[in-house]
Amino acid sequence: MAIFQKLYRIETQQFIPISIDKAWDFFSSPENLKEITPDKMGFNITSKSADKMYPGMLITYIVTPLLGIRMRWCTEITHVKDKAYFIDQQRFGPYNMWHHQHHFEEVDGGVMMRDIVNYGVPLGILGQIANTIMVKSQLKEIFDYRIQAVEKRWPSKDGSPTSKISFF
């Protein structure tokens, strides 16, 4: 008997008042992930990274996602279109499945950045309960932090929030 695997989705959208070149250079560099990840995640890259992101690139991390338990996480950059998008997928780590699309669109006055994450949690119905109780809220907290870190680094000219998060 197959266990039903539920797939969850998070989408974020954020306007950043910078050039597409500056946005791409920052977000496509794995070295900058730590700056936009909450300290409590214990996020540390353990692999040596190349200057430029490329399809097939593996990035390994140590993370502390739940209850102070340190875990290894490995993602692969599967697709890259310069200054348009890149996609990373988990090869092993805390999720059953993790597929993260990062999209960049040049718009008037800056860049519209969109993240689309599809993820699954392990343990069947127990994982679904864990997602409802803590995983979903923890991911919201991580993406909220990321949005705030980006707004702090590149504030909008009028100081108004320029982002949106949706869960499905």
N, C-alpha and C positions, 0 to 999 in steps of 0.2 A: 504494500500500500504506500503510495507516494504522499509525502507530507506537503500540504499546500504552502507555497512560499509567497508571502505577500511582499509586494514591491511598493516602496514609498518614494515620494518626490518632493523636493524643495526647489523653489525658484527664487532667485533674488535679482533685483535690478537696481543699478545705482549709476547716477550721473556723476562723472568726475570732470572737473574743469581743467583738463590738461590735454596735451596733444596725444594722438594715437600712438606716436613713436614712444613717448614717455610712458604711457600706460602699458604698452606691450613690453618695453624693456623691464619695467618693474614686475609685472604680474607673471611674465614668462620665465622669470629667474627663480628657481627653487630656493635660493638663498634668502629671498625676501619673505617666504612663508612664515617664518618665525615672528616677524614684525607684526603680522596681521592675525596671529593666533594667540588666544589667551594663555598667559603664563601657566595657569593651573593645569593646562593640558600636558605640561611636561614635554613639549614638542621639540625634538632635536633630530636634525638630518644626520644620518650616519654614513651615507654614501658620498663619494666625491662627485661633484656635479660639473658638467661642462658649461662653458660660457653661454652657449646657445642650446635651447631646448630642441629635441628632435624626436621623431617617431621611433619607438623602441627603447627610449631612455628609461632606465629603471632608477627610482629614487626610493631609498630606504630611510625609515624614521624610527624613533622610539617615541611612543605616545603614552599618556596616562589618562585614558578616556573615562574610566569608571573606578570609583572606590580606591584610588591610588595604585591600581594594578598597572604596572608597566607592560606594554605590549610592543612587539615589532610590527611594522606596517610597511608594505612594499607596494608602490604604485608604478604603473608603466604609462608613459606618455604614448598614446596610441595614434593620435592624429595631431597635426600641426598645420595651420594655414597662417602664414606670417601676417601679423597685425589684424587677424580676423577671429581665430579661435584656436584652442587646443583642448584636448580631451585626455584625462587621466583615468585609469581603471585600476582598482585594487587587484593585486596578484595574491597577496595574503595579508591578513590583518583582522581588525575587530569586527568587520562586517561580513555577511555572507556574500554580498555583492556591493560594489561601489563604482559608479560610473558618473564622472564629473565633467561637464562641459563648461568651458570658460569662453564666452563670446564678447567681442569688442566691436563697437560700431561708432565710427566717427560721426558726430552730430554737431549742430551749431553750438559753438562755445566749448566743446570738449568731446568726451567719449561716454557712450552708454555701455556699461559693462553688465552682462547677464551671466549668472551662474545657474546651471540646471544640474541637480544631483538626483540620480535615481539610486536608491540603496535598499538592501535587504538585511535583516538581522537574523542571526542563527537561532536555533532552538524552537522552531515551529511556533506553536501557540504561546509558549513561554516568552519567546522573542517578541511576539506581537504585543504581549502584555508589557514587557520591558520597554518597547518602543513607546507605548502610550504613557507609561509612568515616567520614564526618564530619558530615553534616547532622543526622542523628538525634541523635548525641551532643551536638552544639552546641545543638539545641533542648532536650534534657534539661537541659543546663547552664543555659540561660536560664530554664527553668521552675523548676529547683532554686533558682536565685538569687531568682526572684520569690517563691517560697514562703518562703525564709529572710528576705527583706526584709519581707514581710508579718508573719511571726512576730516579727521584731525590733520592728516598729512597734506591733503589738498582741499581746504574748506571752500564751500561755495561762496560766491561774492556777496550774497545777501544773508548768509548764515543759515538758510533754511535747509531742512533735511531733504535729501535727494534720492531716497531709496525706498524699496518695497521688498517684503519677504512673503512668500506664499507657500503653504504646505498642502500636499495632496495625498 
